[in-house]
C-alpha cells in the first residue's frame, strides 16, 4: 500500500468518525489521564514520544519506543476513589511495537437504602479496561490501533463494552516537531446496566509538540473533544491544554501544564487560584523512571499521581 493510499484510508476513517456526535456517555473513566506525565502536562498526551502509557492515549506512539518497557501507576482521586494502571510494551524486531495494559478504577463502598431511608447493607462500584495495541511506522509516519474490553459493575448491575482507538503521528525530525491525531473509544456497549444502552465517550484529539531549539524544553499543545457538536465554532477549541517538559538534567525533568476545560468546570468563583494547573517531576535512575504529578482543583482539592517505569 502506497503512502497516498494510507493517507486516504486514514482520512476516510477520520471523516466517518467525525459524523458521530458527542452526547451523554458511560465509562467516563476512560477520559481520565492515568499517566502522571500526561497529567502534569495538562492532559492530551498524544503528541509526546517514548512513553509506554501512550498505549492508552495514542497507540501510534508505541512505535517511538526503542526498548521494551513495563510501567505501573496509582492515582489517588477525590473521596475514596482510586485509579491505577499497568502496561507492558514489546518491540517485535523490525516488524512492529505491541503493548498490553489494564486500567482500573474503584469508587469505594456505599450504603444501600430503600426508598424510606432504611439501610439494607452496602455495595461497591468499579470499572476495568483491558487494552491491547499494535503500532507500525512508514518513514516519519507512525500509526497504530488498540482494542479495549471494558467491564463495569455498580451494585448488582453490570455492563460490558468493546472499543478501539486509532492513532496517527508524524514526526518532523529536523524541526523536533510532532503532529498527532487520535480517535479514542470508538465502539459499542454490548451488555447494558439495565435496559437502555449508552454511548461510549468517543473523542477526537489533536495535538502538537515542539522541542525548542535553544532551550531544553518541549512544549505540548492539544485540543480535546473536537468532534462534539456545538452552537459556535469557537466552542470546538475551548477544550484545550498546554504544557511543557523541562529537562533540568539528564536524570531530572520538571513539568507544568494548564487544562482550560478543567478550569472552566471546576472553578467555583472568579478568583485567582490554580484551578486547572498541574505540575510534576520525572526522576530517572539507571533503567527506572519515577513520575509524580499534582493536579490543582482549586478549593475543591488536589489530585496526586505516581508511577514507575522500567526499561526491560
Secondary structure, 3 states (H helix, E strand, C coil): CCHHHHHHHHHHHHHHHHCCCCCCEECHHHHCCCCHHHHHCCCCCCCCCCCHHHHHCCHHHHHHCCCCEEEEEEEECCCCCEEEEEEEEEEECCCEEEEEEEEEEEEEEEEEECCCCCEEEEEEEEEEEEEEEEEEEECCEEEEEEEEEEEEEECCEEEEEEEEEEEEEEEECCCCEEEEEEEEEEEEEEECCCCCCCEECCEEEEEEEEECCCCCEEEEEEECCCCCCCCCHHHHHCCEEEEEEEEEECCEEEEEEEEHHHHHHHCCCCCCCCCCEEEEEEEEECCEEEEEEEEECHHHCEEEEEEEEEEC
